[in-house]
Amino acid sequence: MDFLTLQTAAGPLGVVGRIHTGPPRPALLAVNGAFPRRHHRHDLVDYFPGVSVLVVELPGMSGVPWANPTIPELTQGLEAAVRRLVGDVPIVAFGSSTSVLVTLGLRLPNICRHLLQEPFFQTENLWPFVASSRARMARNPDNAAMTRFYWEAFGIGPERLENRDYRHLLENITKPTDVIVGGAPLEPMREMDFWPSFTSGQDRAALRANPLVSLIEGPPDSGHSFGSEGGSDLLIKRRLHAALLEAAKLCG
C-alpha cells in the first residue's frame, strides 16, 4: 500500500489503513517500531475490515522522510493526527518495540486497551540493538538524521553509549494491556543466532506487578521477533481481535 503522509508538528508520519464513516466503530491504531521490514503490519487493514485501522510508520522508516522529533514530540504529533482521523471512537492502541515508547505516552481518553509487543524501558542494555545500530550508522555515514535519531532516542552513538530511561511510561498503563514478549532472556550478553527478547527481567517484573497487564511469553527459542513472524503473528491478531470486540461494546 502507498502511504498517506500526515505532516504533524513532529514531522511526517506515514499511514496506511481504512476509516469507516457512519455509525461509530472501534479503531485499531498500530504503530511500527524502528526499521521495520517494508509493509510490516499492513495486512491488519484487510484482516479487520469491520473497524477503522491505521498502521503508522515513524519518520525515517520504510520510506517516510526523516525528521528529528523527540519521543514525546512524536507522541504529541501522533495524538493530534489520530484525533483528527478517528475522533472519539474507542481505540485499541498497538505498539511494537520502539513504538511502545510512543503509544504508551498517548493521552487520548478514548484509548480503551493497549497491546505491547516486545517493549523495553531502558536502552543501554539492548546489546544486540546497539551493535546493529552502530553497523547501520557505519553503512550510512552521511545520514545525519539517522545518527541523531539513534542518539536522542536510544543514547547510541558510533563510539558512545548513554542510557535512555523510559520507565516513567510504565505508570501510563491504566487500561487493560496485553504484553507479548519472546522467551529468550535479554541477559546476559552472549553469542546467539537470533536476537533475544528486548524486555528485560526488570521490565517483566514491573509489568507483572500491574494488575491490568496480561504478560504472554513465547517459547524459550523465541526472541524480539516473537509476534511478527513464524506464525506467532496469529497470536497478536487473536489478542487484537479480542480487544476490538471489547472496544465495540463501548460504541453507542
PAZAPA-4460 file (N, C-alpha, C; in steps of 0.05 Angstrom, whole numbers, plus 32768, in hexadecimal, padded with zeros to 4 digits):
% residues 252
    n_x    n_y    n_z   ca_x   ca_y   ca_z    c_x    c_y    c_z   seq   type   mol
   8011   7FE8   8000   8000   8000   8000   8011   8019   8000     1      M     A
   8007   802E   7FF4   8015   8048   7FF4   800E   8057   800E     2      D     A
   8020   8067   8017   801C   8077   802F   800B   808F   802A     3      F     A
   7FFA   8096   803D   7FF0   80B1   8040   8003   80BE   8054     4      L     A
   800F   80D4   804C   8022   80E2   805D   8013   80F6   806E     5      T     A
   8015   80F4   8088   8009   8107   809A   8020   8119   80A4     6      L     A
   801E   8133   809D   8032   8146   80A6   802A   8151   80C1     7      Q     A
   8038   8147   80D6   8031   814F   80F1   8046   8163   80FB     8      T     A
   8041   816D   8113   8055   817F   8120   806F   8170   8125     9      A     A
   806E   8156   8126   8086   8146   812B   8093   813B   8111    10      A     A
   8089   8145   80FA   8093   813B   80E1   807F   8128   80D4    11      G     A
   8088   811C   80BE   8075   810B   80AF   8071   80F0   80BC    12      P     A
   8059   80E6   80BA   8052   80CA   80C2   8046   80BD   80A9    13      L     A
   804E   80A5   80A3   8042   8096   808D   802C   8084   8097    14      G     A
   8015   8086   808A   7FFD   8077   8093   7FF1   8068   807C    15      V     A
   7FEA   804E   8081   7FD8   803F   806F   7FC1   8036   8080    16      V     A
   7FAA   8031   8073   7F94   8027   8083   7F79   802B   8076    17      G     A
   7F65   802C   8087   7F49   802F   807F   7F3B   803E   8095    18      R     A
   7F2A   8051   808E   7F1A   805F   80A1   7EFC   805C   809A    19      I     A
   7EED   8052   80AC   7ED0   8050   80A8   7EC2   806A   80B0    20      H     A
   7EAF   8072   80A0   7E9D   8088   80A7   7E82   807B   80AF    21      T     A
   7E70   808B   80B9   7E56   8080   80C0   7E55   8079   80DD    22      G     A
   7E46   8064   80E5   7E44   805D   8101   7E5F   8057   810E    23      P     A
   7E62   805E   8127   7E7C   805B   8134   7E86   803E   8134    24      P     A
   7E9F   803A   812E   7EAC   8020   812F   7EC7   8024   813D    25      R     A
   7ED2   800F   814A   7EEC   8012   8156   7F02   8018   8141    26      P     A
   7F18   8021   814B   7F30   8026   8139   7F48   8017   8145    27      A     A
   7F58   800C   8133   7F71   7FFF   813A   7F88   8012   8131    28      L     A
   7F98   801A   8144   7FB0   802A   813E   7FC8   8018   8142    29      L     A
   7FD6   8012   812C   7FEE   8001   812E   8006   8011   8124    30      A     A
   8019   8015   8136   8031   8025   8130   8049   8013   812E    31      V     A
   8057   8013   8117   806F   8002   8114   8086   800F   8122    32      N     A
   809A   7FFF   8128   80B2   8008   8137   80C8   8012   8124    33      G     A
   80E0   8010   812E   80F7   801A   811F   8100   8006   810A    34      A     A
   8102   800F   80F1   810D   8000   80DB   80FE   7FE5   80D7    35      F     A
   80E3   7FE7   80D4   80D4   7FCE   80CE   80D9   7FC6   80B1    36      P     A
   80D2   7FAD   80AA   80D3   7FA6   808E   80BC   7FB4   807F    37      R     A
   80C0   7FB6   8065   80AC   7FC4   8055   8091   7FB8   8057    38      R     A
   807C   7FC8   8059   8060   7FC0   805B   805A   7FB0   8074    39      H     A
   806A   7FB3   8089   8065   7FA5   80A1   804A   7FAD   80AD    40      H     A
   803A   7F99   80B4   8020   7F9C   80C1   800A   7FA8   80AE    41      R     A
   8010   7FAD   8095   7FFC   7FB7   8083   7FE5   7FA3   8080    42      H     A
   7FEA   7F8A   8084   7FD5   7F76   8081   7FBF   7F79   8096    43      D     A
   7FC4   7F88   80AB   7FAF   7F8D   80BF   7F98   7F9C   80B3    44      L     A
   7F9D   7FAC   809F   7F87   7FBC   8093   7F71   7FAA   8088    45      V     A
   7F79   7F95   8079   7F65   7F83   806E   7F5D   7F6D   8082    46      D     A
   7F6D   7F68   8096   7F67   7F54   80AA   7F4F   7F5D   80BB    47      Y     A
   7F4D   7F77   80BF   7F38   7F82   80D0   7F27   7F95   80C0    48      F     A
   7F17   7F8B   80AD   7F08   7F9D   809A   7EF2   7FAC   80A8    49      P     A
   7EE8   7FA2   80BF   7ED1   7FAF   80CC   7ED7   7FC6   80DD    50      G     A
   7EF1   7FCD   80E1   7EF9   7FE3   80F2   7F0B   7FF6   80E2    51      V     A
   7F0E   800E   80EC   7F22   8020   80E1   7F3E   8017   80E9    52      S     A
   7F50   8017   80D7   7F6C   800E   80DC   7F80   8022   80D2    53      V     A
   7F92   802A   80E3   7FA8   803C   80DC   7FC2   802D   80E2    54      L     A
   7FD3   8028   80CE   7FEE   801D   80D2   8002   8033   80CD    55      V     A
   8011   803A   80E1   8021   8052   80E0   803F   804C   80DF    56      V     A
   804E   805A   80CE   806B   8058   80CD   8076   8073   80D8    57      E     A
   808B   8071   80E8   8098   8088   80F3   80AA   8096   80DF    58      L     A
   80B1   80AF   80E3   80C4   80BC   80D0   80DD   80AD   80CC    59      P     A
   80E5   80AB   80B3   80FE   809D   80AC   80FA   807F   80A7    60      G     A
   80E2   8074   80AC   80DE   8058   80AA   80CE   8051   8090    61      M     A
   80D7   803C   8082   80C8   8031   806C   80C2   8046   8056    62      S     A
   80D4   8058   8052   80D0   806C   803C   80C4   8086   8045    63      G     A
   80BC   8088   805F   80B2   80A2   8069   80CA   80B4   806D    64      V     A
   80C7   80CE   8065   80DE   80E0   8068   80E7   80E3   8085    65      P     A
   8101   80E8   8088   810C   80EC   80A3   8103   8106   80AF    66      W     A
   8100   8105   80C9   80FE   811D   80DA   810B   8116   80F5    67      A     A
   810E   8129   8106   811C   8123   811F   810D   812C   8138    68      N     A
   80F4   8123   813A   80E5   8129   8153   80EF   8117   816A    69      P     A
   80EA   8120   8182   80EF   810F   8199   80D8   80FB   819B    70      T     A
   80DA   80E7   81AC   80C5   80D4   81B0   80AC   80E2   81BA    71      I     A
   80AD   80F4   81CE   8094   8102   81D6   8088   8112   81BF    72      P     A
   8099   811F   81AF   808E   812E   8198   8081   811C   8184    73      E     A
   808C   8104   817F   807F   80F1   816E   8063   80E9   8179    74      L     A
   8062   80E5   8193   8049   80DE   819F   8034   80F4   819B    75      T     A
   803C   810D   819F   802A   8123   819B   8021   8126   817E    76      Q     A
   8033   8122   816B   802C   8123   814F   8019   810D   8147    77      G     A
   801E   80F5   8151   800C   80DE   814B   7FF1   80E3   8158    78      L     A
   7FF1   80ED   8170   7FD7   80F2   817E   7FC6   8105   816E    79      E     A
   7FD1   811A   8164   7FC1   812E   8155   7FB7   8121   813B    80      A     A
   7FC7   8111   812E   7FBF   8104   8115   7FA8   80F0   811A    81      A     A
   7FAB   80E0   812F   7F96   80CC   8135   7F7C   80DA   813C    82      V     A
   7F7E   80EF   814C   7F66   80FD   8154   7F57   8108   813B    83      R     A
   7F67   8112   8127   7F5B   811D   810F   7F4E   8106   80FE    84      R     A
   7F5B   80EF   80FD   7F52   80DA   80EB   7F3B   80C9   80F5    85      L     A
   7F3B   80C3   810F   7F27   80B0   8119   7F15   80BC   812E    86      V     A
   7F1B   80D4   8137   7F0A   80E1   814B   7F0A   80D4   8166    87      G     A
   7EF2   80D0   8171   7EEF   80C7   818C   7EE5   80AA   818E    88      D     A
   7EE8   809A   8179   7EDF   807E   817A   7EF3   806F   818C    89      V     A
   7EEB   8058   8197   7EFE   8048   81A8   7F15   803E   8197    90      P     A
   7F2D   8041   81A2   7F46   803A   8194   7F55   8024   81A3    91      I     A
   7F5E   8010   8194   7F71   7FFC   819D   7F8D   8005   8192    92      V     A
   7F9F   800A   81A4   7FBA   8014   819C   7FCE   7FFD   819E    93      A     A
   7FDC   7FF9   8187   7FEF   7FE3   8185   800B   7FEE   817E    94      F     A
   801D   7FEC   8191   8039   7FF5   818D   804C   7FDE   818C    95      G     A
   8060   7FE0   817B   8074   7FCB   8177   8090   7FD6   817D    96      S     A
   809E   7FCA   8190   80B9   7FD1   8196   80BC   7FEF   819B    97      S     A
   80CB   7FFD   818B   80CF   8019   818F   80B5   8029   8190    98      T     A
   80A2   8021   8180   8089   8031   817F   8079   802F   8199    99      S     A
   807F   801B   81AA   8072   801A   81C4   8077   8034   81D3   100      V     A
   808F   803F   81CF   8096   8058   81DD   8085   806F   81D3   101      L     A
   8079   806D   81BB   8067   8081   81B0   804B   807B   81B9   102      V     A
   8041   8063   81B5   8025   805D   81BB   801E   805F   81D8   103      T     A
   8031   8058   81EA   802B   8059   8207   802A   8076   8210   104      L     A
   8034   8089   8201   8033   80A5   8208   801A   80B3   8200   105      G     A
   800A   80A6   81EF   7FF1   80B2   81E4   7FDE   80B8   81FB   106      L     A
   7FD2   80D0   81FA   7FBF   80D8   820F   7FA2   80D9   8205   107      R     A
   7F9D   80CC   81EF   7F82   80CB   81E4   7F70   80BD   81F7   108      L     A
   7F5B   80C9   8201   7F4A   80BC   8215   7F3A   80A5   820A   109      P     A
   7F37   80A3   81EF   7F28   808D   81E3   7F38   8074   81DD   110      N     A
   7F52   8074   81E4   7F61   805B   81E3   7F57   8049   81FA   111      I     A
   7F4C   8032   81F2   7F40   8021   8206   7F51   8008   820D   112      C     A
   7F63   8001   81FB   7F75   7FEA   8200   7F8F   7FEF   81F1   113      R     A
   7FA4   7FE2   81FC   7FBF   7FE2   81EF   7FC8   7FC6   81E9   114      H     A
   7FD7   7FC4   81D4   7FE7   7FAB   81D0   8004   7FB4   81CB   115      L     A
   8017   7FA9   81DA   8033   7FB0   81D8   8042   7F97   81CF   116      L     A
   8051   7F99   81BA   8062   7F83   81B0   807F   7F8A   81B6   117      Q     A
   808C   7F79   81C6   80A8   7F7C   81CB   80B0   7F98   81D4   118      E     A
   80A3   7FA2   81E9   80AB   7FBC   81F3   80C6   7FBC   8202   119      P     A
   80D2   7FD3   8203   80EA   7FD7   8214   80E8   7FF3   8220   120      F     A
   80F4   7FF7   8237   80F1   8010   8245   810C   801C   824E   121      F     A
   8122   800F   8247   813D   801A   8249   814C   8010   8231   122      Q     A
   8160   8020   8228   816D   801A   820F   818A   8010   8210   123      T     A
   8198   8016   8225   81B5   800F   8224   81BA   7FF1   8225   124      E     A
   81A6   7FE2   822E   81AA   7FC5   822F   81A0   7FB6   8217   125      N     A
   8198   7FC4   8202   818E   7FB7   81E9   81A6   7FB0   81D7   126      L     A
   81B7   7F9E   81E1   81D0   7F99   81D3   81CE   7F91   81B6   127      W     A
   81BA   7F80   81AE   81B9   7F7A   8191   81B2   7F92   8180   128      P     A
   81A1   7FA3   818B   8198   7FBB   817C   81AF   7FD0   817B   129      F     A
   81BF   7FD2   8190   81D5   7FE4   8190   81E9   7FDD   8179   130      V     A
   81EF   7FC3   8178   8202   7FBA   8162   81F6   7FBF   8147   131      A     A
   81DC   7FB8   8143   81CF   7FBC   8129   81CD   7FDA   8122   132      S     A
   81C8   7FEA   8135   81C6   8007   8130   81E0   8013   8127   133      S     A
   81F6   800B   8134   8210   8015   812C   8217   800C   8110   134      R     A
   8210   7FF3   810A   8216   7FE9   80EF   8205   7FF9   80DA   135      A     A
   81EC   7FFF   80E0   81DC   800E   80CD   81E7   802A   80CA   136      R     A
   81EF   8037   80E0   81FB   8052   80DD   8215   8051   80CC   137      M     A
   8224   803C   80D0   823D   8039   80C0   8237   8036   80A2   138      A     A
   8221   8029   809C   821A   8026   8080   820D   803F   8074   139      R     A
   8205   8052   8085   81F8   806A   807C   8205   8083   8089   140      N     A
   821F   8087   8083   822D   809C   8092   8223   80B8   808C   141      P     A
   8215   80BC   8076   820B   80D7   806E   81EF   80DC   8078   142      D     A
   81E3   80C9   8086   81C8   80CD   808F   81C8   80D8   80AC   143      N     A
   81CA   80F3   80AD   81CC   8100   80C7   81B2   80FD   80D7   144      A     A
   819B   80FC   80C9   8181   80F9   80D7   8180   80DE   80E5   145      A     A
   8189   80C9   80D8   8189   80AF   80E4   819B   80AE   80FD   146      M     A
   81B3   80BA   80FB   81C5   80BB   8112   81B8   80CA   8129   147      T     A
   81AB   80E0   8124   819D   80EF   8139   8187   80DE   8146   148      R     A
   8178   80D0   8135   8162   80BF   813F   816D   80AA   8152   149      F     A
   8183   809C   814A   818E   8088   815C   8197   8094   8177   150      Y     A
   81A3   80AC   8175   81AD   80B8   818E   8196   80C2   81A0   151      W     A
   8184   80D1   8194   816F   80DD   81A4   815C   80C8   81B0   152      E     A
   8154   80B4   81A0   8140   80A0   81A9   814D   808A   81BA   153      A     A
   8166   8082   81B3   8171   806B   81C0   818C   8070   81CE   154      F     A
   8197   8088   81CB   81B1   808D   81D7   81C8   807D   81CA   155      G     A
   81C4   8076   81B0   81D8   8066   81A2   81E7   8078   818E   156      I     A
   8201   807A   8191   8212   8088   817E   8227   8075   8173   157      G     A
   8235   807D   815F   824A   806C   8153   825E   8062   8168   158      P     A
   8264   8073   817B   8278   806C   8190   826E   8072   81AC   159      E     A
   8255   807B   81AF   824A   8081   81CA   8231   8071   81CF   160      R     A
   822C   806C   81E8   8214   805E   81F0   820A   806B   820A   161      L     A
   81F1   8075   8209   81E5   8083   8220   81C9   8079   8224   162      E     A
   81C2   8071   823C   81A7   8066   8240   8191   807B   823C   163      N     A
   817B   8072   8230   8163   8081   822F   814E   8072   8240   164      R     A
   8144   807F   8253   8132   8072   8267   8115   807A   8262   165      D     A
   8105   8067   825A   80E9   806C   8254   80D6   805E   8269   166      Y     A
   80E1   8057   8280   80D1   8048   8293   80B9   8058   829D   167      R     A
   80B9   8072   829B   80A2   8082   82A3   8089   807B   8293   168      H     A
   808D   8070   827B   8076   8069   826A   8066   8051   8276   169      L     A
   8073   8042   8287   8064   802B   8293   804D   8036   82A4   170      L     A
   804F   804E   82AE   8039   805A   82BE   8021   8060   82AC   171      E     A
   8024   8061   8292   800E   8067   8280   7FFD   804F   827A   172      N     A
   8004   8038   8284   7FF3   8020   827F   7FDC   8021   8292   173      I     A
   7FC6   802D   8289   7FAF   8030   829A   7F96   8024   828D   174      T     A
   7F9A   8016   8276   7F84   8008   8269   7F8D   7FEB   8265   175      K     A
   7F7B   7FD8   8260   7F83   7FBD   825C   7F98   7FBB   8245   176      P     A
   7FAD   7FAC   824B   7FC4   7FAC   8239   7FCF   7F90   8236   177      T     A
   7FD1   7F87   821D   7FDE   7F6D   8217   7FFB   7F73   820F   178      D     A
   800D   7F64   821A   802A   7F68   8214   8034   7F4D   8209   179      V     A
   803E   7F4D   81F0   8049   7F35   81E3   8067   7F37   81E2   180      I     A
   8075   7F24   81ED   8093   7F25   81EE   809E   7F09   81E6   181      V     A
   80B6   7F0A   81DB   80C5   7EF1   81D5   80CE   7EE3   81EE   182      G     A
   80D4   7ECA   81EC   80DC   7EBA   8203   80FA   7EB9   8209   183      G     A
   810A   7EC0   81F5   8128   7EC0   81F9   8130   7ED9   8208   184      A     A
   813B   7ED8   8220   8140   7EF0   8230   8155   7F01   8224   185      P     A
   8153   7F1B   8229   8167   7F2F   8220   8182   7F2B   822D   186      L     A
   8181   7F26   8247   819A   7F23   8256   81A2   7F06   8258   187      E     A
   81BD   7F00   8257   81D3   7F12   8253   81DA   7F15   8235   188      P     A
   81ED   7F26   822F   81F7   7F28   8214   8205   7F0E   820D   189      M     A
   8200   7F03   81F5   820A   7EEA   81ED   8209   7EE7   81CF   190      R     A
   8216   7ED2   81C4   8214   7ECC   81A8   81F9   7EBF   81A3   191      E     A
   81EA   7EC9   818F   81D0   7EBF   8188   81CC   7EC0   816A   192      M     A
   81BB   7EAE   8160   81B4   7EAE   8143   819D   7EC0   813D   193      D     A
   8190   7ECB   8152   8179   7EDD   814E   8179   7EF1   8165   194      F     A
   816A   7F06   8162   8168   7F1A   8178   8157   7F0F   818E   195      W     A
   815F   7F11   81A7   814E   7F09   81BE   8138   7F1D   81C2   196      P     A
   8127   7F18   81D5   8113   7F2C   81DD   8121   7F45   81E6   197      S     A
   8115   7F5C   81E0   811F   7F76   81EA   8112   7F7D   8204   198      F     A
   80FF   7F6E   820D   80F1   7F74   8226   8101   7F68   823D   199      T     A
   8110   7F78   824C   8122   7F6E   8260   8113   7F61   8277   200      S     A
   8121   7F53   8288   8115   7F47   82A0   8109   7F5C   82B2   201      G     A
   8116   7F73   82B4   810C   7F89   82C4   80F2   7F94   82B8   202      Q     A
   80F1   7F97   829E   80D9   7FA0   8291   80C2   7F8C   8295   203      D     A
   80C8   7F72   8293   80B2   7F5E   8297   80A7   7F5F   82B3   204      R     A
   80B9   7F63   82C7   80AF   7F64   82E2   809D   7F7C   82E6   205      A     A
   80A4   7F93   82DB   8094   7FAB   82DD   8079   7FA7   82CF   206      A     A
   8079   7F9A   82B8   8060   7F95   82AA   804E   7F82   82B9   207      L     A
   805A   7F6D   82C4   804A   7F59   82D3   803E   7F65   82EC   208      R     A
   804A   7F7A   82F7   8040   7F86   830F   8027   7F97   830A   209      A     A
   8021   7F9C   82F1   8009   7FAC   82EB   7FF1   7F99   82E6   210      N     A
   7FDC   7F9B   82F5   7FC6   7F89   82F2   7FB7   7F8C   82D8   211      P     A
   7FBB   7FA1   82C9   7FAE   7FA5   82AF   7FBD   7F98   8299   212      L     A
   7FD4   7F8D   829E   7FE5   7F81   8289   7FE2   7F63   8288   213      V     A
   7FDE   7F59   8270   7FE0   7F3C   826A   7FFA   7F38   825B   214      S     A
   800E   7F2B   8267   8028   7F26   825B   8029   7F0B   824E   215      L     A
   802E   7F0A   8234   802E   7EF1   8225   804A   7EEC   821A   216      I     A
   8057   7ED7   8223   8072   7ED1   821A   8073   7EBB   8206   217      E     A
   8084   7EBE   81F2   8088   7EAA   81DE   8099   7E93   81E8   218      G     A
   809E   7E7F   81D7   80AF   7E69   81DE   80CC   7E72   81E2   219      P     A
   80DC   7E60   81EF   80F8   7E68   81F5   8109   7E70   81DD   220      P     A
   8102   7E66   81C6   8112   7E6D   81AE   8106   7E84   819E   221      D     A
   80F5   7E94   81AB   80E9   7EAC   819E   80F6   7EC5   81A9   222      S     A
   80F9   7ED9   8198   8106   7EF1   81A0   80F7   7F0A   8198   223      G     A
   8106   7F1E   818F   80FA   7F38   8189   80E5   7F38   8172   224      H     A
   80E7   7F24   8161   80D5   7F22   814B   80BB   7F13   8152   225      S     A
   80B9   7F0A   816B   80A1   7EFA   8172   8088   7F0C   8170   226      F     A
   8075   7F02   8161   805D   7F11   815B   805D   7F1D   8140   227      G     A
   8074   7F1B   8132   8076   7F27   8117   807A   7F13   8101   228      S     A
   8084   7EFB   8107   808A   7EE8   80F2   8088   7ECC   80FC   229      E     A
   808A   7EB9   80EA   8089   7E9D   80F1   806F   7E94   80FB   230      G     A
   8059   7EA1   80F4   803F   7E9A   80FE   8037   7EA6   8118   231      G     A
   804B   7EB2   8126   8044   7EBE   8140   8034   7ED8   813D   232      S     A
   8033   7EE2   8124   8022   7EFA   811F   8005   7EF4   8124   233      D     A
   7FFD   7EDA   8122   7FE1   7ED3   8127   7FD9   7ED8   8144   234      L     A
   7FED   7ED5   8156   7FE8   7EDC   8172   7FE0   7EF9   8175   235      L     A
   7FEF   7F0A   8168   7FEA   7F27   8168   7FCE   7F2C   815D   236      I     A
   7FC7   7F20   8147   7FAD   7F25   813B   7F96   7F1B   814C   237      K     A
   7F9A   7F04   815A   7F85   7EFB   816C   7F81   7F0E   8183   238      R     A
   7F97   7F18   818E   7F94   7F2A   81A5   7F88   7F45   819C   239      R     A
   7F8F   7F4E   8184   7F83   7F67   8179   7F65   7F63   8174   240      L     A
   7F5E   7F4B   816A   7F42   7F45   8164   7F32   7F46   817E   241      H     A
   7F3C   7F3A   8193   7F2E   7F3A   81AD   7F2C   7F57   81B8   242      A     A
   7F41   7F66   81B5   7F41   7F82   81BE   7F2C   7F93   81AF   243      A     A
   7F2B   7F8F   8195   7F18   7F9E   8184   7EFB   7F96   818A   244      L     A
   7EF7   7F7D   8191   7EDC   7F75   8199   7ED3   7F83   81B2   245      L     A
   7EE6   7F86   81C5   7EE0   7F95   81DE   7EDB   7FB2   81D8   246      E     A
   7EEC   7FBD   81C6   7EE9   7FD9   81BE   7ECE   7FDE   81B1   247      A     A
   7EC4   7FCB   81A1   7EAB   7FCE   8193   7E94   7FD1   81A6   248      A     A
   7E96   7FC6   81BE   7E81   7FC8   81D2   7E7E   7FE5   81DC   249      K     A
   7E93   7FF5   81D8   7E92   8010   81E2   7E86   8024   81CD   250      L     A
   7E81   801A   81B5   7E76   802B   81A0   7E58   802F   81A5   251      C     A
   7E50   8048   81A4   7E34   804E   81A7   7E23   8049   818E   252      G     A
***
